[in-house]
Amino acid sequence: MSWVKQALAELLNGRQVKIRPIGGSMRGRIESGQRVTLIPIGHQEVGIDDIVFIKWKNNYLLHIVKDKTESALLIGNNLGKINGWTPRNTVIGKVIAIEE
């Protein structure tokens, strides 16, 4: 099972999940294959610099909240790329732990 499917299956059922995401856009903060813990989260419980699991343009990403308004979040990766604004209701989960 891919890490995205595993995360969705648990988070959408209100459960915490430990995953090993694959990819390089968060390197320096989360390395490819490093174990992270996600919790399901209400879209209002997100702060700047939080790492969130979101639905983004028919895909799913773990990215950083760079800025926020009452209704939207500005997301980007850890390499300086800004993806853009997304509605708060696209947030599915939040990283609460990154293991060594």
N, C-alpha and C positions, 0 to 999 in steps of 0.2 A: 504494500500500500504506500502510495506517495505521501510525503510529509503533509502536503496540502489536504489530501483526502482524510488523513488521520486527524489533522487539526480541525477540519470542518465537522467530522463525525462527532468529536468530543465536545467542542465548543458550542455547537448548535444544540446540544443536549444538556448544556449548562455545566459541563465538567471541565476541570483543569486537564491539560494535556502536556506531555513532554515530547518534543519532536527534535529532529535533526535536519533543519532546512539546508538545502543545497543551493549554492549560488555565490556570487562574489560582490554583489552591490553593497553589502553591509560589512565587508571585511574591515578589520580594525576594531569592530564592535562585536560582530558575530561572524565567526569564520565558517566557511562551508563545512557542513557536517557537525558543527558544534551543537551540543544539546542545550535546548532552551525550554523554559516552562512558560506556557500561555494560560491565561485565565479568560473566561468569557467576561465581557464587559459591556455595560450600557454606554451608548455613544456620548453621553455627557461626562463620563468619568475618564477623560483623556486630557493629559497636560502636554505642554511643549517639552520636547526631548524624550517623550515616551516612545517606545517602539511598539507599533501596532500591527496587527494582522488585519488586512482590509481586502475588500473586493475592489479591484481596479481594472476598468475596461475589459471585462470578460476574463479576468485573471485574478490571482490572489498574490499579495505581496506582504513581506515583513519590512516596514519602512519607518522612518522617524517622523514624528510630528514636529514640523519646523515653525508653524504659527497656527493660530486658530481664531475663529470667530464664533459667534453663538451658533451658527448653523453649518460651518464647514471647517475642514482641516487642510492645511498646506503640508503635503508630504514630500519627502525626499529620501535619498539613500545616504550612506555614510561616506560616500566619495565626493560629495558636493553637488550631485545632480538633484534638481528640484523637479518632481513629477508634475505637481500642480495641486489645485484645490479639489477636494472631494467632500461630498456631504457627510456629516457626522454619522449618519445611519449606515455607512459602508464599513464601519469598524465592527469586527467580529470578536477580536480578542486583543490582549495586551501582554507583552513579555514582562514577567515578574522576576525571572532568574535566568542567568546565562552561566552555564557550568564550564569549568576549566577543561 
